[in-house]
Amino acid sequence: MPGSRFSARVACARKTGKERHAQADIGDLAFSIEGGSTFSEAWPNIPRSSNRLYVNMVKAGEIGGVLEVVLSRLADFMEKAQKIKGKVVAAMFLSMRPS
């Protein structure tokens, strides 16, 4: 991804980030990448959001030249996982509710 496109996307992501720590993480990630690191090298330095599976998927996408496809699929997967997590938590609270 050319640097200018990347910088524009990072700026957009920072503005739309709802939580301050997410905005800071995006900034740290951008700083590392603009400093010469690859995405897969920079991401593990963000402990709140890095996961070995995700990082290895990104690394494979970088090597295979399909990073955009991998990131799209990873985002879909993460969204679905978050929805499932929300449903499980809601079910747990409903089961603990006194009758």
C-alpha positions in Angstrom: 0.0 0.0 0.0 1.6 3.3 -1.0 2.6 5.6 1.8 0.2 8.4 0.9 -2.8 6.0 0.7 -1.8 4.4 4.0 -1.4 7.8 5.7 -4.8 8.9 4.5 -6.5 5.7 5.8 -4.7 5.9 9.2 -5.9 9.6 9.5 -9.4 8.5 8.8 -9.2 5.6 11.2 -7.9 7.8 14.0 -10.8 10.3 13.5 -13.4 7.6 13.6 -11.9 5.7 16.5 -14.3 5.8 19.4 -11.9 5.1 22.2 -8.7 7.1 23.0 -6.6 4.0 23.4 -7.7 2.8 20.0 -6.7 6.1 18.5 -3.3 5.9 20.2 -2.8 2.4 19.0 -3.5 3.4 15.4 -1.0 6.2 15.8 1.7 3.9 17.2 1.0 1.4 14.4 1.3 4.2 11.8 4.5 5.5 13.3 6.1 2.1 13.2 5.0 1.4 9.6 6.1 4.9 8.4 9.4 4.2 10.1 10.0 1.2 7.8 8.4 -1.7 9.6 5.9 -4.0 7.9 2.4 -4.2 9.2 3.0 -7.7 10.6 6.2 -6.4 12.3 4.5 -3.4 13.8 1.2 -5.0 15.0 2.6 -7.2 17.8 3.9 -4.0 19.5 0.2 -3.1 20.1 -0.6 -5.6 22.8 -4.3 -4.8 23.2 -5.1 -5.7 19.6 -2.5 -8.1 18.5 -3.2 -11.8 18.3 -0.7 -14.3 17.0 -3.2 -15.8 14.5 -4.1 -12.4 13.2 -0.5 -11.3 12.9 0.4 -14.4 11.0 -2.5 -14.0 8.7 -1.3 -10.4 7.9 2.2 -11.7 7.4 0.9 -14.3 4.9 -1.1 -11.5 3.1 2.0 -9.3 2.9 4.1 -12.2 1.5 1.4 -13.3 -1.0 0.6 -9.8 -2.1 -3.1 -10.1 -0.9 -2.9 -8.0 2.2 -6.1 -6.0 1.4 -8.1 -9.3 1.0 -6.7 -10.7 4.2 -7.5 -7.5 6.1 -11.0 -7.4 4.8 -11.6 -11.1 5.8 -10.0 -10.5 9.1 -12.2 -7.5 9.8 -15.3 -9.6 8.9 -14.1 -12.4 11.2 -13.4 -10.0 14.1 -16.9 -8.3 13.7 -18.6 -11.7 13.8 -16.6 -12.8 16.8 -17.5 -9.6 18.6 -21.3 -10.2 17.9 -21.0 -13.8 19.2 -19.2 -12.6 22.3 -22.0 -10.0 22.9 -24.7 -12.7 22.6 -22.9 -15.0 25.0 -22.5 -12.3 27.6 -26.1 -11.3 27.2 -27.2 -15.0 27.6 -25.0 -15.3 30.7 -26.6 -12.2 32.3 -30.1 -13.5 31.5 -29.4 -16.8 33.0 -28.2 -15.1 36.3 -31.3 -12.9 36.5 -33.5 -13.9 39.5 -36.9 -15.4 38.6 
